[in-house]
C-alpha cells in the first residue's frame, strides 16, 4: 500500500504535460495492485478468514461487492446491468466472504470483456441477477448470476476451472487462485459455485447460497 500511495502522490503532484512520468507512476500503481491481489489470494487460499455469520439480504451482498468494483468497471467502459428483485429470502452467511466470491467473478468478467473488447463496445456488459433456485437435493437457494459476453471458457478446459493456480489468462494477469478460493468459500457455506459457458459467446457463473430461517436472529 505504501508503494501504491507514493506512486499516486507522484501522479497527483506532477505538472501537466509530463506524460512520461505519469505513465511510469501509473504502471507502478498497476503493478502494486497486481501484487496486492496475489498476496490476498495466497492468504485466502492458505487459511479460512474468520468472520461473523449473520442473516443478510441478497441485495446487500451484491451491493457490497459492487461498491468495491463499480468505479473500476466504469473507468474501463464496462456497463453494469443489475437485477436483484425485492423480497428474496435472506441467507445465513459470512457476508464478506460471499462479497469476495462475487468480486472475484466481477474481476474475471472484467478481464474477459477487456480482452475481447479493448475499447468501448455495446456488448461490454456484465449482468448481475438474483433469483430463487432449487438444487438437485431439493434445497431452496438464492442464486446470484454473474454473466459476461467475453470469449467464454474452452470446453477442453472446463473441468480445470476450479483447480488451484489454473488460469486461462496470461501469467502476469493473475494467480489462478480466485475461482479455487471462491469454490472453497461456497463449499464452506454448504452452497455451490458453477458455470455455463459458450466459446465466443460468454460465461455465466452461478453462486448458490442456501436459504436459512433467520427469524430467531
N, C-alpha and C positions, 0 to 999 in steps of 0.2 A: 504494500500500500504506500510506503514511503516513496518508492521509485515512481509509482504512478502519480502520486500527488505532486512530487517535484517536477515531473515532466509536464503536468497540467499547469503548474505555475509558470513554466517557461513559455508554454503556449499563450497563456493569458497576458504575459508581460512583453511579448515580442512586438516590436513596432510593425505597422502594416507594411506589406511588401517583402517581408523576409520569409518567402515561401519555403526555401530550402530547410532552414532550421525548424520551421513549423512542421514540415513533413517529417523530419527526423524525430522531433519530440512526439509527434502523433504515432510514429512506429514504436517508440518506447512504451507509450501508453497501451497500444495494441498488444505488444508482446508481454507487458506486465499483466494485462487482463488474462491473456492465454495461460501464463504460468500460474496465476491465482486460481484459475479454473482447474488446472491439473492438480494442484495441491488439494483443493476442495474435494475433487473426485477421489483422490487417493485416500484422504481421511474418511470420507463416507464409505468407501469400499472396505477399509480396514477395521472399522468399528461402527456399531449402530449408535447414532446420535440419540441422546436422551431428550425427551420432550413430553409435555403433558398430553394425555389423551382426553379428548373432550368431544361433546356434540357440536358439530359445525354444519352450517348450511352449505350446500354445494356451490352456490353463488359466491359466498365469501372466500372459499378456497380458490376458485377460478380468479376472482378479482385480486387476491393476494399475489398470485403468480403474474398476472397482467401488470400489476403495479411495478414489478421489477423489470418487465420485458417491454412494455409499451413504447417507451421513449426510443429504445434501440431499433425496434421494428419500424417505427415511423421514420426515423432517420434514414433507414435503408429502403424506404418506399414500399414497405410491406403493409398491406391493408388487413385489418382485423375484422372478422365478422363473428360476433359473439351472440349466441342464442342459448341462454340458460333460463328456462321458464321458472316463474314463481311457483311456490307450492311443492317443490321437490322435497322429499323427506330428508331430514338431517342424517349425517353419518357420524359414527363414533370413530375418531381417528386422531393421529398426530398431524395437525393441520400443516405445520411447517414442512413435514416430510412429504405430504401429498402435494403441496405447493412446489417442492423441489422436483417431484416427478413431472408435473405439468410444465415447469420451467425448462427442464431438460428436453421435453418434447417440443416446446416452442423454439428452443435453440436449434434442434435438429431440423425442424421445419424451415426456420430462417435460413440455415446453411443450404438446404436443398433448393430453396427458391432463389437464393443469390447465385448458386451455381448454374441454375437453368436460365435465370433472367438477371444478368449483371446490372441492368438499369431498370427503369420503370417498365411495367407490363401489367395489363389488365388482369392477368391470371396470377399476379404476385400477391396471393391472398392466403391467409391462414384462418380457417374456420374452427371455432370452438363451440361445441354444442354439448348439452347435457340432457339426459333422458332416463326414465326408468327402464330397467333391464332385468330379465330373469335368466340366470345362468343354467348350465347343464344339470346342476344339482338342485334346481328349482329354488335357488336363493334369490331374494329380491336385492337388487343392486341399484346404485346410482352410477350410470355410465357417463363418463366425460370423454368426448371425442376431440382429437386434435388432427386436423386434416390440411394437407398442403397439395399443391399442384406441381410438385417437383418431378425429378426423373424416376422416382419410385425405387423400390428395392429389387435387384435382380433375383429371379426365382431361385437360382442356384445358391444364393447367399441367405435366403430367408431363415434357414434353420440355425444360423450362427449369429443372428442379430443380437441376442441377449447374452452372448458369450463375453466374459471379461476381456478387455483390451482389443476386441474386434471392432473395426470401423471401416466403412466404405469411403471415408474421407481421406484426404492427404495426411501424411504423418504429422505435419505441423498443425493440423486443424483440430486436434482433439486427442483424448486419451483412449477412447473406446470403452470408457467405464460408465458413461451416463446411463445407457439403457440397462446395463447389468445392475447398477445400483438401484435404478428405478424398479426393476423387476423384483429385486430383493425387498424393497420397501413395500411393494404391493403384496408380496407373499407374507410379510410380517403382519399386514393388516387383514389377512385372510381374504384378500381380493385378488385381482388379476390384471396383468398388462398384456395386451395382444395387439395385433395389427392386421390390416388388409392393405395390399399394395399392388399396383399395376404398373409395369415398366412404362416409362414415358408419360404416365397419366397422373401419378401421385400416390400418396400414402396417407392412411388414416390410422392413428393409434387410439386404442380404447383403454381407458382407466376405469376399472370396475371396483367400486367400493361398497361393501355390504351395508345395508340399512340396519340401524340398531334402534332399540327402544330407548330413547333418551328422556323419557318423561319424568324419570326419578332424579335426573341430574340437575 
